[in-house]
Amino acid sequence: MPTSKSKIKGKNTASNGVRSARLYKSNARSRVTNGASLLPNVDGRTFWVRRYRDLNSLLLSDQGGEENASEARRMLVRRAACLAVELERREAVIAEAGEATDNQLEVYGRTSNTLRRLLESLGLERRARDITPSLDQYIAQNYPHESEEESDG
């Protein structure tokens, strides 16, 4: 048995004996992490799931696109989309009944406030996605003949 940490050798162990943190291979991560599924093992054809997927996409777009959002921000967006769809469903139930019970109003109010707080932490304003081309892209788009001559020369 080794007496010091520096003698411990392993697949993910550095020479100082500390394990390095790394992400798993993409085939070992969940479908949500890989982006293959928003709600795994759920029928995506229901109205609720379709609306959830739409709101999730719209909210991510407001955050500057999925590629610009951190994982924490994407988590908040998923929660906000879920609450928004559930509030819409509750509104339809109340509208069909023509009235709301005290309990329905209490749950609706608490859920609305939770959604508001989530949206405030996300930022209620839209974030523009940076579409400014790089210098190479700009030259290739606006001066196609000159960039070809430089590559030939």
C-alpha positions as MATLAB code, in Angstrom:
seq = 'MPTSKSKIKGKNTASNGVRSARLYKSNARSRVTNGASLLPNVDGRTFWVRRYRDLNSLLLSDQGGEENASEARRMLVRRAACLAVELERREAVIAEAGEATDNQLEVYGRTSNTLRRLLESLGLERRARDITPSLDQYIAQNYPHESEEESDG';
ca = [
       0.000    0.000    0.000;
       1.466    3.394   -0.968;
       2.407    5.677    1.878;
       2.122    9.017    0.098;
      -0.460   10.492   -2.225;
       2.137   11.169   -4.902;
       2.557    7.431   -5.484;
      -1.128    6.907   -6.301;
      -1.496    6.354  -10.024;
      -4.770    6.002  -11.826;
      -6.648    6.829  -14.960;
      -7.705   10.343  -13.865;
      -5.108   10.943  -11.169;
      -2.434   13.584  -11.616;
       1.108   13.048  -10.317;
       0.136   14.892   -7.113;
      -2.611   12.356   -6.386;
      -5.497   14.757   -7.066;
      -8.194   13.507   -9.403;
      -8.868   15.827  -12.296;
     -12.397   16.996  -12.956;
     -13.583   16.250  -16.476;
     -16.825   15.890  -18.327;
     -17.907   12.435  -19.307;
     -17.847   11.305  -22.894;
     -20.932   12.501  -24.739;
     -22.317    8.954  -24.962;
     -22.147    8.650  -21.158;
     -24.103   11.862  -20.495;
     -27.878   12.197  -20.307;
     -30.041   12.978  -23.321;
     -30.826   16.400  -21.838;
     -27.124   17.258  -21.443;
     -26.371   16.095  -24.988;
     -29.248   18.194  -26.316;
     -30.919   15.117  -27.813;
     -34.084   15.519  -25.764;
     -35.675   18.294  -23.743;
     -37.952   15.939  -21.798;
     -36.726   12.343  -22.172;
     -39.281    9.525  -22.172;
     -42.184   11.976  -22.562;
     -44.577   11.981  -25.515;
     -43.622   15.162  -27.367;
     -46.915   15.360  -29.261;
     -49.082   16.633  -26.413;
     -50.128   20.280  -26.390;
     -48.358   20.849  -23.072;
     -44.992   19.520  -24.303;
     -45.219   21.308  -27.666;
     -45.959   24.639  -25.934;
     -43.184   23.984  -23.398;
     -40.712   23.340  -26.218;
     -41.845   26.532  -28.017;
     -41.516   28.707  -24.910;
     -38.154   27.163  -24.071;
     -36.882   28.063  -27.554;
     -38.312   31.591  -27.394;
     -36.845   32.270  -23.957;
     -33.446   30.910  -25.012;
     -33.581   33.148  -28.060;
     -34.211   36.116  -25.764;
     -31.035   35.120  -23.891;
     -28.947   35.445  -27.060;
     -29.377   31.881  -28.282;
     -28.604   28.496  -26.805;
     -24.923   28.711  -27.690;
     -24.562   31.915  -25.631;
     -26.467   30.735  -22.543;
     -24.708   29.064  -19.634;
     -26.037   25.783  -18.299;
     -27.429   27.582  -15.238;
     -29.272   30.046  -17.485;
     -30.659   27.156  -19.583;
     -31.897   25.523  -16.373;
     -33.714   28.719  -15.367;
     -35.205   28.982  -18.861;
     -36.547   25.412  -18.641;
     -38.133   26.146  -15.247;
     -39.666   29.395  -16.508;
     -41.090   27.656  -19.590;
     -42.602   24.930  -17.405;
     -44.275   27.434  -15.084;
     -45.562   29.521  -17.997;
     -47.175   26.509  -19.676;
     -48.728   25.386  -16.414;
     -50.117   28.885  -15.796;
     -51.616   28.893  -19.301;
     -53.225   25.503  -18.607;
     -54.667   26.773  -15.336;
     -56.016   29.881  -17.080;
     -57.852   27.662  -19.571;
     -59.344   25.568  -16.747;
     -60.569   28.701  -14.953;
     -61.942   30.190  -18.173;
     -63.878   27.012  -19.016;
     -65.392   26.909  -15.529;
     -66.250   30.590  -15.667;
     -64.912   31.120  -12.151;
     -61.981   30.254   -9.923;
     -61.935   28.782   -6.461;
     -59.913   30.386   -3.697;
     -57.427   27.493   -3.845;
     -57.010   27.890   -7.633;
     -56.353   31.602   -7.225;
     -53.837   30.999   -4.438;
     -51.859   28.438   -6.476;
     -52.096   30.634   -9.573;
     -50.810   33.678   -7.680;
     -47.891   31.800   -6.101;
     -46.927   30.264   -9.434;
     -47.152   33.658  -11.169;
     -44.852   35.209   -8.581;
     -42.360   32.368   -8.926;
     -42.371   32.830  -12.702;
     -41.860   36.581  -12.308;
     -38.853   36.015  -10.041;
     -37.355   33.538  -12.507;
     -37.839   35.945  -15.386;
     -36.285   38.762  -13.365;
     -33.206   36.653  -12.686;
     -32.985   35.828  -16.387;
     -33.455   39.477  -17.291;
     -36.688   40.596  -18.855;
     -34.982   42.352  -21.757;
     -33.838   40.575  -24.906;
     -30.147   40.055  -25.451;
     -29.021   40.567  -29.010;
     -26.943   37.825  -30.520;
     -23.589   39.015  -31.864;
     -23.742   38.616  -35.637;
     -20.749   40.807  -36.416;
     -18.601   38.945  -38.931;
     -14.917   38.411  -38.276;
     -12.460   40.370  -40.401;
     -11.833   37.321  -42.597;
     -15.575   36.797  -43.115;
     -16.094   40.479  -43.940;
     -13.301   40.474  -46.522;
     -14.547   37.226  -48.079;
     -18.103   38.604  -48.349;
     -17.226   42.062  -49.643;
     -14.029   41.478  -51.604;
     -14.291   37.928  -52.980;
     -11.831   38.415  -55.855;
      -9.079   39.920  -53.704;
      -9.199   37.103  -51.134;
      -8.920   34.503  -53.946;
      -5.849   36.267  -55.415;
      -4.122   36.295  -52.025;
      -4.688   32.566  -51.558;
      -3.341   31.834  -55.095;
      -0.242   33.979  -54.685;
];
